[in-house]
Amino acid sequence: MNLQVFPLSPEDRDAWQPLAEGYKAFYRTPTSASEYDQAWAKLMAGSEVSGLGAGVNGRLVGMAHYLFHASTWAPKVCYLQDLYTSEEARGVGVARALIQEVASRARKAGASRCYWLTQESNAVARVLYEKVAKYNGFIRYDFPLRSDA
């Protein structure tokens, strides 16, 4: 198996789409075609969010989206916002490689920490997360900002 992690590029758009759709379906967050287009444009601009792809034998099978932001207590932290591996490529190190590459980029950028969120019920992913990171016990709440939310 030849696993490579690399920055997403315009040529990856068609292969990225099913991964993004799989990610959004897993978290039950309906997403329109224009929202996928906007997300891809942000990833390609690289100014707000960045994207990595993971390829196995030349085929895109995983993605990670991450961003840097300020914190009250640190000049810069890294948030791994989205992480997804195609079902057929799970269990062979794709997600771990993506996490490690995001962490490497966070270190190089001078971030003081790298973190992510997942659903409590995401048992499969949490097995990996328990091996590579520390669970700090935080629970997330979302306050609706729109009246239709």
C-alpha positions in Angstrom: 0.0 0.0 0.0 1.3 3.4 -1.0 -0.2 6.0 1.4 0.5 9.7 0.7 -0.8 12.8 2.4 -0.8 16.1 0.4 -2.5 19.5 0.1 -5.7 19.3 -1.9 -5.4 20.8 -5.4 -7.9 21.7 -8.1 -7.4 18.3 -9.7 -8.8 16.7 -6.6 -12.3 18.3 -6.8 -14.2 15.4 -8.3 -12.6 12.8 -5.9 -13.1 15.2 -2.9 -16.9 15.6 -3.4 -17.9 12.0 -2.4 -15.7 12.2 0.7 -17.2 15.5 1.7 -20.7 14.2 1.0 -19.9 11.1 3.1 -18.7 13.3 6.0 -21.8 15.5 5.9 -24.1 12.4 5.7 -22.4 10.8 8.7 -23.1 13.9 10.8 -26.5 14.3 9.3 -25.9 17.9 8.1 -27.7 18.5 4.8 -25.5 20.5 2.4 -26.5 22.1 -0.8 -24.5 22.0 -4.1 -23.6 25.7 -3.6 -22.3 25.0 -0.1 -20.0 22.3 -1.4 -18.8 24.8 -4.1 -18.2 27.5 -1.5 -16.3 25.1 0.7 -14.1 24.0 -2.1 -13.4 27.6 -3.1 -12.3 28.3 0.5 -10.1 25.2 0.5 -8.5 26.3 -2.8 -8.0 29.9 -1.6 -6.2 28.5 1.5 -6.7 31.8 3.4 -9.4 30.7 5.9 -9.2 26.9 5.8 -6.8 24.4 4.4 -7.3 21.0 3.1 -5.3 17.8 2.9 -6.0 14.7 1.0 -4.8 11.1 1.6 -4.3 8.9 -1.4 -3.7 5.2 -1.5 -2.2 3.9 -4.6 -3.0 7.1 -6.4 -6.7 7.3 -5.3 -8.1 9.9 -2.9 -9.5 8.0 0.0 -9.4 10.6 2.9 -9.6 14.3 3.6 -8.9 16.7 6.4 -9.9 20.3 6.7 -8.2 22.5 9.3 -7.8 26.1 10.3 -5.8 28.3 12.6 -7.3 30.8 15.0 -6.4 33.0 17.9 -7.2 32.0 21.5 -7.5 34.1 24.6 -4.6 32.2 26.1 -2.5 31.5 23.1 -1.5 33.4 19.9 -2.5 30.5 17.6 -4.2 27.2 17.8 -5.2 24.7 15.2 -8.6 23.3 14.8 -9.0 20.0 12.8 -12.5 20.7 11.6 -13.3 17.8 9.3 -11.8 14.4 9.0 -13.1 11.6 6.8 -11.9 8.4 5.3 -13.8 6.4 2.7 -15.3 3.2 4.2 -13.2 0.9 2.0 -10.0 2.6 3.3 -10.7 2.5 7.0 -8.4 0.7 9.4 -5.2 1.0 7.3 -3.8 4.3 8.8 -5.4 6.9 6.6 -7.0 8.9 9.4 -3.9 8.7 11.6 -1.7 9.9 8.7 -4.0 12.9 8.1 -4.1 13.8 11.9 -0.3 13.5 12.0 0.1 15.8 9.0 -2.3 18.4 10.4 -0.3 18.3 13.7 3.0 18.7 11.8 1.6 21.7 10.0 0.3 23.1 13.3 3.8 22.8 14.9 5.4 24.5 11.9 2.9 27.3 12.1 3.7 27.9 15.8 0.3 26.7 17.1 0.3 25.8 20.8 -2.3 23.0 20.3 -4.3 21.1 17.8 -7.8 19.9 18.7 -10.9 18.5 17.1 -14.5 17.5 18.0 -16.5 14.4 17.3 -19.8 13.0 18.4 -19.8 11.0 21.6 -21.4 8.1 19.6 -18.6 8.0 17.0 -17.1 4.9 18.6 -15.0 3.8 15.7 -13.2 7.1 15.3 -12.8 7.5 19.0 -10.8 4.3 19.2 -8.1 6.0 17.1 -8.5 9.4 18.8 -7.9 7.7 22.2 -4.6 6.4 20.9 -3.3 9.6 19.3 -4.8 12.4 21.5 -6.0 13.2 24.9 -9.7 13.5 25.7 -10.3 16.5 28.0 -13.9 15.9 28.8 -15.4 19.0 27.1 -19.0 19.0 25.9 -20.0 21.3 23.1 -23.2 23.4 23.0 -24.5 25.3 19.9 -26.6 28.4 20.4 -28.8 29.0 17.4 -28.1 32.3 15.8 -30.7 32.1 13.0 -34.5 31.9 13.6 -34.7 28.9 11.3 -32.1 26.9 13.2 
